[in-house]
Amino acid sequence: MVKQIIWSATAQKNRRDIFTYWNNRNKSRSYSKKLNVLFKETLILLSKYPLLGKAVKDSELRVKILKDYLIIYEIDDEHLYILTIWDSRQNPDSLNVLLHK
């Protein structure tokens, strides 16, 4: 069954920040548009196959890797909750803080 995708405010901000970074860095929106398509395609796939992402040990969280980004999410019977999108090139301690709030 296809699950409804629900974005947390944090995940929405993460996505906006990622696109803003690439827009400023490249002085163009073309890479951000391509990346957005990849995010959308991945989320459609996850909504159909929510167990596709790797389970996080001792947690209900799951992680799907997309390029340099980790899409961290939870699922229930009807929903796929996108909790955060994390750039794996960041300090890993910042992700630990997010996951243990």
C-alpha positions in Angstrom: 0.0 0.0 0.0 1.3 3.5 -0.9 1.9 5.6 2.2 1.2 9.3 2.5 4.4 11.3 2.7 4.5 13.9 5.6 7.4 16.3 5.9 8.5 17.6 9.3 9.3 21.3 9.5 13.0 20.3 10.0 13.1 18.2 6.8 11.5 21.0 4.8 14.1 23.4 6.1 16.9 21.0 5.4 15.7 20.6 1.8 15.4 24.4 1.3 18.9 24.9 2.8 20.4 22.3 0.5 18.9 23.9 -2.6 19.9 27.4 -1.4 23.4 26.2 -0.9 23.7 24.7 -4.4 22.0 27.7 -6.0 24.5 30.1 -4.4 27.5 27.9 -5.0 26.7 27.2 -8.7 25.0 30.6 -9.4 22.3 28.5 -11.1 19.3 26.4 -10.1 19.9 23.6 -12.5 21.6 21.3 -10.0 19.0 22.0 -7.4 16.3 21.1 -9.8 18.0 17.8 -10.7 18.5 17.1 -7.0 14.8 17.9 -6.3 13.8 15.4 -8.9 16.0 12.7 -7.3 14.4 13.5 -3.9 10.9 13.2 -5.3 11.6 9.9 -7.1 13.2 8.5 -4.0 10.2 9.5 -1.8 7.8 8.0 -4.3 9.8 4.7 -4.2 9.8 4.8 -0.4 6.1 5.5 -0.2 5.6 2.2 -2.2 8.4 0.3 -0.5 8.9 1.9 3.0 11.2 -0.9 4.2 13.7 -0.1 1.5 15.7 2.2 3.8 18.1 0.7 6.3 16.8 0.3 9.9 18.6 2.3 12.5 19.7 0.0 15.4 17.5 0.3 18.6 15.1 2.7 16.9 12.0 3.0 14.7 13.9 5.2 12.3 15.0 4.2 8.8 17.6 5.8 6.5 17.7 5.9 2.8 20.9 7.1 1.2 20.6 9.4 -1.8 24.0 10.7 -3.2 25.6 12.5 -0.3 22.4 12.8 1.7 20.6 10.6 4.3 16.8 10.8 4.2 15.8 9.8 7.8 12.2 8.7 8.2 9.7 6.8 10.2 6.7 4.8 9.0 3.4 3.7 10.4 0.5 1.9 8.8 -0.5 4.8 6.6 2.3 7.4 6.6 5.9 7.9 5.8 7.3 10.7 8.0 10.3 12.5 6.6 12.2 13.7 9.7 15.3 15.1 8.3 17.6 15.2 5.3 21.2 15.2 6.4 24.3 15.9 4.3 26.7 13.1 5.1 29.7 15.4 4.6 28.8 17.2 7.9 30.2 16.4 11.3 28.6 13.1 12.3 28.1 14.3 15.9 25.5 16.8 14.6 23.4 13.8 13.3 23.7 12.0 16.6 22.2 15.1 18.3 19.3 15.1 15.9 18.6 11.4 16.3 18.7 11.5 20.1 16.4 14.4 20.8 
